[in-house]
C-alpha cells in the first residue's frame, strides 16, 4: 500500500512538471512570435507554479517573462520595471539575461535622450530612473533623472532622486580624454582608445586628460533649494549647513541661506550673509542687487542707491536695478510733500516751500536721468522703464517728453 502511494505521488509530480514545461514552451513561442499579449497571459498563469519549479525551469520562466514584459521596447514603463525585476531573479551567469538587460538599457537610453531632446522631461525622468534600476552601477542615470525632474518642475521627484544621490555619495567625477580635431579646430571629448587611435591616424592632435568637476555641491544645494521651494525652511537650513562643510566658499549656498532667513523675517542675518557673499564675490551683480533691496526696505536710501549703482556698473542692462535706483529718487522727492503741506503762509514759509519744490523736482529729474542713461545702454529696454519715465515727466509737467516715452513702449 505504501509503495503504491509513493508511486502515485511521483507520477503526479512528473505530470505537473511536464505541464510546467509545456506552458513555458508556449510562453517562449509566444515571445518568439512577438505575441506579447498572449505571452503576458501565460506569465500570469504560470505564477502559481513558480514555487514548484526547479532552478533550470525557473530561469527559463524568468527570462521568457522578462521578454514578454519588455515586448521588444514597445511596453509601458510599468511593464519595463516588471521585466527588470524578473531579470534580477535569474540565477547563475546567463548570457541571455545579460544580453536582454543590455537591450533594455540601450532602448531606455535612446528613449530617455529622445524625451529630453523634445522637452518631455517627465517621461525623460522616468526613463532615466528605470535606466538606473537596470544598471545600478551607473549612478549618472539617477543624476539625469533628477535634472529631468527639475526641468519638469516636479520637485518631489527631483528631491527623491537628489536625496538618493546624496546618500550614495555620488560626485559624477570622471576622467575625460580629449584631443583637438585638425579639420574643425575644435576640441573633441572621446573614449580613451578612440582618442588614441585618432592621434595615431593623424586626424587629431594635442591629446590630454582632465578630471571633471564634482557635482556633490550642486546636489546638496538643489536639495536645499527644493526644501525652500516647498517651504520646509528648517530642512533647507540643515541641507545648506551640510553643503557648506564641503563648499564653504560657495556663494550660491550663502545667498540661498540668506533668502531663507529673509523668508523667516530675520533681516539682520539676511543682511550679514549678503555682505559675506559680497566680500567673496565683489563683482557679482545679483548679490549687490539683493543688498540694495534690503537697504531700500530698511529706508536706508543712500546705501541702497550705492548698491544699485554698483549693479549697473557690473550689469548695465539690469532693468530692475535701474528702476529701483530711479524709484529711490522719486521716493525721496515724494517724502518732501508732507513738509511742503505742513508749511504756513508766511514769507519764510513760502521761500521754504519753493526750495522744497525745487529740491523735489531735482530729485525727479535724477530719477528720469537714471532711466534715460539706462536706455542708452539697452535699446531694447522693457516697457516698465518707459512707463516710469513717462510718469516722471508727467509729474514734472513735461507732457511732450511723457508722450515720447509712451510712444517708445512696445505693443
Secondary structure, 3 states (H helix, E strand, C coil): CHHHHHHHHHHHHHHHHHHHHHHHHHHHHHHHCCCHHHHHHHHHHHHHHHHHCCHHHHHHHHHHHHHHHHHHHCCCHHHHHHHHHHHCCCCCCCHHHHHHHHHHHHHHHHHHHHHHHCCCHHHHHHHHHHHHHHCCCCCHHHHHHHHHHHHCCCHHHHHHHHHHHHHHCCCCCCEEEEEEECCCCCEEEECHHHHHHHHHHCCEEEEEEEECCCCHHHHHHHHHHHHHHCCCHHHHHHHHHHHHHHCCCCHHHHHHHHHHHHHCCCHHHHHHHHHHHHHHCCCCHHHHHHHHHHHHHCCCHHHHHHHHHHHHHHCCCCHHHHHHHHHHHHHHHHCHHHHHHCCCCCHHHHHHHHHHHHHHHHHHHHHHHHHHHHHHHCCCCCHHHHHHHHHHHHHHCCHHHHHHHHHCCCC
